[in-house]
Amino acid sequence: MRNRFTQQLTIGLLPIEETEISTKDKTPIIELLAALLKIYKTPKYSNAIFSILENYLKKGKKNTGRTGMSLWQLFVLSQVRLCENIGYAQLHSYANNHLTLRGLLGVRTENGGFSRIEFGYQNIYDNVSSLNEDLLKEINEVIINFGHNEVFKKKEKEALRLKSDSFVVESNVHFPTDYNLLWDSARKCIDGVYYFTEKYSYIKGWRKLSNWRQELKGLMRELGKASASGGKNKQRRLKVATRKYLKKAKSLTDKLKSALIGFPINNTSDLANLFMIEHFIPLMNKHIDLVERRILQEEKIPHQEKLFSIFETYTEWITKGKLRPNVEFGKKLNITTDQYNLIIDHQIMDNQQDRDIVLELADRILPKYYVDVWSFDKGYWNKDNKRILQTEVPTVVMPKLGKRTKEELEEERSRKFVKFKNIHSSVESNINELEHRGLDRCPDRGYHHYKSYIAAGICAYNLKKIGRKIIELELEKIKEAKLLLVA
């Protein structure tokens, strides 16, 4: 069963507390490790993090069996992955070769040590991917309290000055068109059939399975070229390519429906592949219908009928009015930062606009923190949002979207309003750094892992900010000590 952290008494193995953080190294991972080391040395916060990890990862499990990766090692590696914006292969290399990181993991040996502990790739993947969004949100609360109280030395009654803004975290999808989503659905059905024909040689009727794949892919590409090209008779060429593609796709769906009855189910793998085929056949039919209506019948397809990925089905088509990129595929993420540039709240927006979530933000944040100033951009404006917030927050900076009255113009031209409106732009640098911490595009599959990935990125960002401040304070101490020696 997992332990919080139990360092084995091995000759040459260095205790975590003796890990040295170089103040000359200004890379993101060193700033992250500085914060993690400080938390580990502060029992109040390390115990809080361990309790959260135990509550989620050990709940309902017997306290027996192999120990596995410790909770501390699991948490540290999850933060390194997002801080460095790396994949599991690079994380595997870091865990086995980065000396400072190995020190914080409790597996670094002195010169002459008799053992070298290494982490396996699959071990890292299985453990790091086990963290979920709710767990990481609770840990982020502990990290914020640690930063406020132990590093930035926030006074108990000091008010926060908040800034809220949103950006898009892309999901790992290709540019969607109805005809290439039809191909995606078809190839997954073909993969499922291939599983059965390879395993059960007595299944007949699929001798030309590879031809189905090649022909469908070729017809999809022909349609794509006809759609992208210009010249005379484009519409006629486009419709001819569409009819050929749809005829082949419809033939495949008919063949699949009649063949499903003959596929045996002897174990869970058989069942999973049968479910996969049954899942993707309706998606094939859906996109056959969409392609036919859009190209052959020249119908304008309503936005709500469209699907932007058959795998990451939560993906939204988002247009934020930017020149580049003009369209993004994923979900909008709202963040709220304070004057210390820590992210105290984040929310994944589900087909929502910025103005739709203001009251939700207030309900979550205001019971926990005293807020003196809260700034937004025009996208959050709504007269009810501003009016309700002003009953709880002394200064609400929310520029009006649209024509202003004389009183509103005077308010927005006031020195205080202009000051905090200018300060609000610093949230863009927070967003830029978040994107460098991995929140530009999520490589993980599934909405559950998408949410966990974002929550881990928020924690890694906050830890890095705190670590940078810790190193700055350490450098100031070194500078003061040198001045005293000179004096």
C-alpha positions as CSV (number, residue, x, y, z in Angstrom):
1,M,0.0,0.0,0.0
2,R,1.2,3.5,-0.7
3,N,3.1,5.4,2.0
4,R,3.4,9.2,2.4
5,F,7.1,8.9,2.1
6,T,9.4,6.5,3.9
7,Q,13.0,6.9,2.9
8,Q,14.9,3.6,3.1
9,L,17.9,3.6,5.4
10,T,20.3,2.7,2.5
11,I,24.0,3.6,2.7
12,G,24.7,6.7,0.7
13,L,21.1,7.8,0.2
14,L,20.6,11.5,1.0
15,P,17.6,12.7,3.0
16,I,15.2,15.0,1.2
17,E,15.8,17.8,3.7
18,E,19.4,17.9,2.5
19,T,18.5,18.6,-1.1
20,E,20.3,21.8,-2.2
21,I,18.6,24.3,-4.5
22,S,21.0,26.4,-6.6
23,T,20.1,30.1,-6.5
24,K,22.2,30.6,-9.6
25,D,20.0,28.2,-11.7
26,K,16.9,30.2,-12.9
27,T,15.2,27.4,-14.9
28,P,11.5,26.7,-14.2
29,I,12.2,23.3,-12.7
30,I,14.5,24.7,-10.1
31,E,11.9,27.3,-9.1
32,L,9.3,24.5,-8.8
33,L,11.6,22.3,-6.7
34,A,12.4,25.2,-4.4
35,A,8.7,25.6,-3.5
36,L,8.2,21.8,-3.1
37,L,11.2,21.5,-0.8
38,K,10.0,24.4,1.3
39,I,6.5,22.8,1.6
40,Y,8.1,19.4,2.5
41,K,10.0,21.1,5.3
42,T,6.9,22.8,6.6
43,P,4.8,20.0,8.3
44,K,1.6,22.1,8.5
45,Y,1.3,22.1,4.7
46,S,3.0,18.9,3.8
47,N,0.7,17.0,6.1
48,A,-2.3,18.7,4.6
49,I,-1.2,17.7,1.1
50,F,-0.5,14.1,2.2
51,S,-4.0,13.9,3.8
52,I,-5.7,15.0,0.6
53,L,-3.7,12.5,-1.4
54,E,-4.5,9.7,1.0
55,N,-8.2,10.6,1.1
56,Y,-8.5,10.2,-2.7
57,L,-5.9,7.6,-3.6
58,K,-6.2,5.2,-0.6
59,K,-9.9,5.5,0.1
60,G,-11.6,2.1,0.2
61,K,-8.3,0.2,-0.2
62,K,-6.8,-2.2,2.3
63,N,-3.5,-1.1,3.9
64,T,-1.7,-4.2,2.6
65,G,0.2,-5.2,-0.5
66,R,3.2,-3.7,-2.3
67,T,4.0,-0.1,-1.3
68,G,4.3,1.2,-4.9
69,M,5.4,4.8,-5.6
70,S,5.1,7.0,-2.6
71,L,2.5,9.8,-2.4
72,W,5.3,12.4,-2.3
73,Q,7.1,11.1,-5.4
74,L,3.8,10.8,-7.3
75,F,2.9,14.5,-6.5
76,V,6.4,15.8,-7.3
77,L,6.5,14.1,-10.7
78,S,3.0,15.3,-11.7
79,Q,4.1,18.9,-11.0
80,V,7.4,18.5,-12.9
81,R,5.6,17.2,-16.0
82,L,3.4,20.3,-16.2
83,C,6.1,22.8,-15.1
84,E,8.4,21.7,-17.9
85,N,5.6,21.0,-20.3
86,I,7.0,17.6,-21.2
87,G,5.7,14.1,-22.1
88,Y,6.0,10.9,-20.0
89,A,9.2,9.8,-21.9
90,Q,11.0,13.0,-20.9
91,L,9.6,12.8,-17.4
92,H,11.0,9.3,-17.1
93,S,14.4,10.7,-18.1
94,Y,14.2,13.6,-15.6
95,A,13.2,11.2,-12.8
96,N,16.3,9.0,-13.4
97,N,18.9,11.6,-14.3
98,H,18.1,15.1,-12.9
99,L,20.2,15.3,-9.7
100,T,18.2,18.0,-7.9
101,L,14.9,16.3,-8.7
102,R,16.2,12.9,-7.6
103,G,17.2,14.6,-4.3
104,L,13.6,15.8,-3.8
105,L,12.3,12.4,-4.7
106,G,14.5,10.9,-2.0
107,V,16.5,8.6,-4.3
108,R,19.7,10.6,-4.7
109,T,22.9,8.9,-3.5
110,E,26.2,10.4,-2.3
111,N,29.4,9.6,-4.1
112,G,30.1,6.0,-3.1
113,G,26.5,5.1,-2.6
114,F,25.8,1.4,-3.0
115,S,22.4,1.5,-4.7
116,R,20.7,3.5,-7.5
117,I,16.9,3.5,-7.4
118,E,15.3,4.0,-10.9
119,F,11.7,4.6,-11.9
120,G,10.1,2.6,-14.8
121,Y,8.3,4.4,-17.5
122,Q,5.0,2.5,-17.0
123,N,5.3,3.0,-13.2
124,I,5.5,6.8,-13.7
125,Y,2.7,6.9,-16.2
126,D,0.3,4.8,-14.1
127,N,0.9,6.8,-11.0
128,V,0.9,10.4,-12.4
129,S,-2.2,9.8,-14.5
130,S,-4.1,8.6,-11.3
131,L,-4.5,12.2,-10.0
132,N,-7.9,13.8,-10.6
133,E,-9.3,17.3,-10.8
134,D,-11.0,17.4,-7.4
135,L,-7.8,16.2,-5.6
136,L,-5.6,18.8,-7.4
137,K,-8.1,21.6,-6.7
138,E,-7.9,20.9,-2.9
139,I,-4.1,20.7,-3.1
140,N,-4.1,24.1,-4.9
141,E,-5.9,25.6,-1.9
142,V,-3.1,24.4,0.3
143,I,-0.5,25.8,-2.1
144,I,-2.2,29.2,-2.2
145,N,-2.4,29.3,1.6
146,F,1.3,28.4,1.8
147,G,2.3,31.1,-0.6
148,H,0.2,33.8,1.1
149,N,1.2,32.9,4.6
150,E,4.8,31.6,4.4
151,V,6.4,33.2,1.4
152,F,4.6,36.4,0.4
153,K,3.8,37.1,4.1
154,K,0.2,38.3,3.4
155,K,-1.3,39.9,6.5
156,E,-4.4,38.1,7.8
157,K,-6.8,41.0,7.1
158,E,-5.1,42.2,3.9
159,A,-7.5,42.4,1.0
160,L,-6.9,40.7,-2.3
161,R,-6.8,42.6,-5.7
162,L,-8.2,40.1,-8.2
163,K,-8.0,39.9,-12.0
164,S,-10.2,37.5,-14.1
165,D,-9.7,36.5,-17.7
166,S,-10.2,33.5,-20.0
167,F,-8.3,31.7,-22.7
168,V,-8.6,28.5,-24.7
169,V,-6.9,25.2,-23.7
170,E,-7.0,23.2,-26.9
171,S,-7.8,19.5,-26.9
172,N,-5.6,17.1,-28.9
173,V,-7.7,17.0,-32.2
174,H,-7.1,17.6,-35.8
175,F,-9.1,20.3,-37.8
176,P,-12.6,18.8,-38.0
177,T,-14.6,18.5,-41.2
178,D,-17.6,16.3,-41.6
179,Y,-15.9,14.1,-44.3
180,N,-12.7,13.5,-42.3
181,L,-14.8,12.7,-39.2
182,L,-16.6,10.2,-41.3
183,W,-13.3,8.6,-42.2
184,D,-12.2,8.6,-38.5
185,S,-15.5,6.7,-37.7
186,A,-15.0,4.2,-40.5
187,R,-11.4,3.4,-39.7
188,K,-12.2,2.7,-36.1
189,C,-15.0,0.3,-37.2
190,I,-12.4,-1.4,-39.6
191,D,-9.9,-1.7,-36.7
192,G,-12.6,-3.5,-34.7
193,V,-13.4,-5.9,-37.5
194,Y,-9.6,-6.5,-38.0
195,Y,-9.4,-7.6,-34.3
196,F,-12.1,-10.3,-34.8
197,T,-10.8,-11.6,-38.2
198,E,-7.2,-11.9,-36.8
199,K,-8.4,-13.7,-33.6
200,Y,-11.1,-15.9,-35.2
201,S,-10.1,-17.3,-38.5
202,Y,-13.5,-18.8,-39.2
203,I,-15.1,-15.3,-39.6
204,K,-15.7,-15.0,-43.4
205,G,-16.6,-12.1,-45.7
206,W,-13.8,-9.7,-44.8
207,R,-11.0,-10.9,-47.1
208,K,-10.7,-7.5,-48.6
209,L,-10.7,-5.6,-45.3
210,S,-7.4,-3.7,-46.2
211,N,-9.0,-2.6,-49.5
212,W,-12.0,-1.1,-47.6
213,R,-9.5,1.0,-45.6
214,Q,-7.4,2.1,-48.7
215,E,-10.4,2.9,-50.9
216,L,-12.2,4.9,-48.2
217,K,-9.1,6.9,-47.3
218,G,-8.5,7.6,-51.0
219,L,-12.0,8.7,-51.6
220,M,-11.9,11.0,-48.5
221,R,-8.7,12.6,-49.9
222,E,-10.2,13.0,-53.3
223,L,-13.2,14.9,-51.7
224,G,-10.8,17.0,-49.7
225,K,-8.8,18.0,-52.8
226,A,-12.0,18.8,-54.7
227,S,-13.2,20.9,-51.8
228,A,-9.9,22.9,-51.5
229,S,-9.3,23.4,-55.2
230,G,-10.9,26.0,-57.5
231,G,-11.4,26.3,-61.2
232,K,-14.3,25.6,-63.5
233,N,-17.0,23.1,-62.6
234,K,-15.9,22.9,-59.0
235,Q,-19.3,22.2,-57.6
236,R,-19.9,19.4,-60.1
237,R,-16.5,17.8,-59.3
238,L,-17.2,18.2,-55.6
239,K,-20.6,16.5,-55.9
240,V,-19.2,13.6,-58.0
241,A,-16.4,13.0,-55.4
242,T,-19.0,13.2,-52.6
243,R,-21.3,10.6,-54.2
244,K,-18.5,8.1,-54.7
245,Y,-17.3,8.6,-51.1
246,L,-20.8,8.3,-49.5
247,K,-21.6,5.2,-51.7
248,K,-18.6,3.4,-50.3
249,A,-19.3,4.5,-46.7
250,K,-22.9,3.4,-46.9
251,S,-21.8,0.0,-48.2
252,L,-19.5,-0.4,-45.2
253,T,-22.2,0.5,-42.7
254,D,-24.6,-2.0,-44.3
255,K,-22.0,-4.7,-44.3
256,L,-21.1,-4.0,-40.6
257,K,-24.7,-4.2,-39.4
258,S,-25.2,-7.6,-41.0
259,A,-21.8,-8.9,-39.7
260,L,-22.1,-7.9,-36.1
261,I,-24.3,-10.9,-35.2
262,G,-21.5,-13.3,-36.2
263,F,-18.8,-11.8,-34.0
264,P,-18.2,-14.0,-31.0
265,I,-17.9,-12.7,-27.4
266,N,-15.6,-15.0,-25.3
267,N,-13.8,-12.4,-23.1
268,T,-13.7,-8.7,-22.2
269,S,-11.5,-7.8,-25.1
270,D,-14.1,-9.2,-27.5
271,L,-16.8,-7.3,-25.8
272,A,-14.8,-4.0,-25.8
273,N,-14.2,-4.3,-29.6
274,L,-17.8,-5.1,-30.3
275,F,-18.9,-2.1,-28.3
276,M,-16.3,0.0,-30.2
277,I,-17.8,-1.0,-33.5
278,E,-21.4,-0.4,-32.3
279,H,-20.3,3.0,-31.0
280,F,-18.8,4.2,-34.2
281,I,-21.5,2.9,-36.6
282,P,-24.0,5.6,-35.5
283,L,-21.3,8.2,-35.9
284,M,-20.6,7.0,-39.4
285,N,-24.3,7.4,-40.2
286,K,-24.4,10.8,-38.6
287,H,-21.6,12.1,-40.8
288,I,-22.9,10.5,-43.9
289,D,-26.0,12.5,-43.3
290,L,-24.1,15.7,-42.6
291,V,-21.9,15.4,-45.7
292,E,-24.9,14.6,-47.9
293,R,-27.0,17.5,-46.6
294,R,-24.1,20.0,-46.7
295,I,-22.7,19.2,-50.2
296,L,-25.3,17.4,-52.2
297,Q,-28.4,19.2,-50.9
298,E,-26.4,22.5,-50.2
299,E,-28.1,22.8,-46.8
300,K,-26.6,25.0,-44.1
301,I,-26.0,22.7,-41.1
302,P,-27.0,24.2,-37.7
303,H,-24.0,24.6,-35.4
304,Q,-25.5,22.4,-32.6
305,E,-25.7,19.4,-34.9
306,K,-22.0,19.4,-35.6
307,L,-19.4,17.3,-33.8
308,F,-15.8,18.5,-33.7
309,S,-14.1,15.2,-32.7
310,I,-15.4,11.7,-32.5
311,F,-12.8,11.0,-29.8
312,E,-12.7,14.2,-27.6
313,T,-16.4,14.8,-27.9
314,Y,-16.3,17.7,-25.3
315,T,-14.4,19.8,-27.8
316,E,-15.9,23.2,-28.7
317,W,-15.4,25.4,-31.8
318,I,-14.3,28.7,-30.2
319,T,-13.9,32.0,-32.0
320,K,-12.5,34.7,-29.7
321,G,-12.1,37.4,-32.4
322,K,-8.3,37.0,-32.8
323,L,-6.5,37.2,-36.1
324,R,-4.3,34.2,-35.2
325,P,-5.6,31.8,-34.4
326,N,-9.1,32.8,-35.6
327,V,-10.6,29.4,-34.5
328,E,-9.5,27.2,-31.6
329,F,-10.7,23.7,-30.6
330,G,-11.0,22.9,-26.9
331,K,-12.6,24.6,-24.0
332,K,-12.3,28.1,-22.5
333,L,-10.6,28.3,-19.1
334,N,-11.3,31.2,-16.7
335,I,-8.6,32.1,-14.2
336,T,-8.6,34.5,-11.4
337,T,-5.2,35.8,-10.1
338,D,-4.3,38.0,-7.1
339,Q,-1.7,40.7,-6.6
340,Y,1.0,38.1,-6.0
341,N,0.2,36.5,-9.4
342,L,-1.1,33.3,-7.8
343,I,-4.2,31.7,-9.4
344,I,-6.7,31.4,-6.6
345,D,-9.5,30.0,-8.8
346,H,-10.0,28.4,-12.2
347,Q,-13.1,27.2,-14.1
348,I,-13.5,25.2,-17.3
349,M,-16.4,26.8,-19.2
350,D,-18.9,24.4,-20.7
351,N,-20.4,26.2,-23.7
352,Q,-20.5,29.4,-21.7
353,Q,-19.5,33.0,-22.3
354,D,-17.4,35.1,-20.0
355,R,-20.4,37.0,-18.7
356,D,-22.3,33.8,-17.8
357,I,-19.9,32.8,-15.0
358,V,-19.3,36.0,-13.0
359,L,-21.8,35.2,-10.3
360,E,-20.5,31.6,-10.0
361,L,-17.0,33.1,-9.5
362,A,-18.3,35.4,-6.8
363,D,-20.1,32.6,-5.0
364,R,-16.9,30.5,-4.8
365,I,-14.3,33.2,-4.1
366,L,-16.0,35.8,-1.9
367,P,-16.8,33.5,1.0
368,K,-13.1,32.5,1.2
369,Y,-11.3,35.8,0.7
370,Y,-11.8,39.5,1.4
371,V,-11.6,41.2,-2.0
372,D,-10.9,45.0,-2.3
373,V,-10.6,45.2,-6.1
374,W,-11.8,42.9,-8.8
375,S,-11.1,43.7,-12.5
376,F,-12.5,42.1,-15.7
377,D,-12.5,42.9,-19.4
378,K,-15.5,43.9,-21.5
379,G,-16.5,40.3,-22.2
380,Y,-17.7,39.9,-18.6
381,W,-19.9,43.0,-18.6
382,N,-23.5,42.7,-17.7
383,K,-25.4,45.3,-15.7
384,D,-26.6,42.6,-13.2
385,N,-23.1,41.2,-12.8
386,K,-21.6,44.6,-12.0
387,R,-24.5,45.6,-9.7
388,I,-24.4,42.4,-7.6
389,L,-20.6,42.4,-7.4
390,Q,-20.5,46.0,-6.1
391,T,-22.6,45.0,-3.1
392,E,-19.6,42.8,-1.9
393,V,-16.5,44.3,-3.6
394,P,-15.6,48.0,-3.0
395,T,-14.0,48.5,-6.5
396,V,-15.3,46.6,-9.5
397,V,-13.5,47.3,-12.7
398,M,-15.7,46.0,-15.5
399,P,-15.7,48.2,-18.6
400,K,-19.1,48.5,-20.3
401,L,-19.7,46.7,-23.6
402,G,-21.5,49.1,-25.8
403,K,-22.6,52.7,-25.5
404,R,-22.0,54.4,-22.2
405,T,-24.0,57.0,-20.3
406,K,-22.5,60.2,-19.0
407,E,-22.1,58.7,-15.5
408,E,-20.5,55.5,-16.8
409,L,-18.0,57.6,-18.9
410,E,-17.0,59.6,-15.8
411,E,-16.5,56.4,-13.8
412,E,-14.4,54.7,-16.5
413,R,-12.2,57.9,-16.9
414,S,-11.6,58.2,-13.1
415,R,-8.0,57.8,-11.9
416,K,-8.8,54.7,-9.8
417,F,-10.7,52.9,-12.6
418,V,-7.9,53.7,-15.2
419,K,-5.2,52.5,-12.7
420,F,-6.7,49.1,-12.1
421,K,-7.8,48.7,-15.7
422,N,-4.1,49.1,-16.7
423,I,-3.0,46.7,-14.0
424,H,-5.6,44.2,-15.3
425,S,-3.5,43.7,-18.4
426,S,-0.9,41.8,-16.4
427,V,-3.2,38.8,-16.3
428,E,-2.2,38.3,-20.0
429,S,1.3,37.5,-18.8
430,N,-0.1,35.0,-16.4
431,I,-2.0,33.3,-19.2
432,N,1.2,33.3,-21.4
433,E,3.1,31.6,-18.6
434,L,0.4,29.1,-18.1
435,E,0.6,28.2,-21.7
436,H,4.3,27.6,-21.3
437,R,3.4,25.4,-18.3
438,G,1.5,23.1,-20.7
439,L,-1.9,24.7,-20.8
440,D,-1.7,25.6,-24.5
441,R,-2.8,22.1,-25.7
442,C,-3.8,19.1,-23.6
443,P,-2.1,15.9,-24.9
444,D,-4.1,13.6,-22.6
445,R,-7.2,11.7,-23.9
446,G,-10.7,12.0,-22.4
447,Y,-12.5,14.8,-20.6
448,H,-11.6,13.4,-17.2
449,H,-7.9,13.6,-18.0
450,Y,-8.4,17.0,-19.7
451,K,-9.7,18.4,-16.5
452,S,-7.0,16.8,-14.4
453,Y,-4.3,18.1,-16.8
454,I,-5.5,21.7,-16.4
455,A,-5.8,21.4,-12.6
456,A,-2.2,20.0,-12.4
457,G,-1.0,22.9,-14.6
458,I,-2.6,25.4,-12.2
459,C,-0.8,23.8,-9.3
460,A,2.6,23.8,-11.2
461,Y,2.2,27.4,-12.1
462,N,1.5,28.5,-8.5
463,L,4.4,26.4,-7.2
464,K,6.8,27.9,-9.7
465,K,5.7,31.5,-8.8
466,I,6.2,30.7,-5.1
467,G,9.5,29.1,-5.8
468,R,10.8,32.1,-7.7
469,K,9.9,34.3,-4.7
470,I,11.7,31.9,-2.3
471,I,14.9,32.1,-4.5
472,E,14.6,35.9,-4.6
473,L,14.4,36.0,-0.8
474,E,17.4,33.7,-0.5
475,L,19.4,35.9,-2.8
476,E,18.5,38.9,-0.7
477,K,19.8,37.1,2.4
478,I,23.0,36.2,0.6
479,K,23.5,39.8,-0.5
480,E,22.8,41.2,3.0
481,A,25.3,38.7,4.5
482,K,28.0,39.9,2.1
483,L,27.3,43.5,3.0
484,L,27.7,42.7,6.6
485,L,31.0,41.0,6.0
486,V,32.3,44.0,4.1
487,A,31.2,46.3,6.9
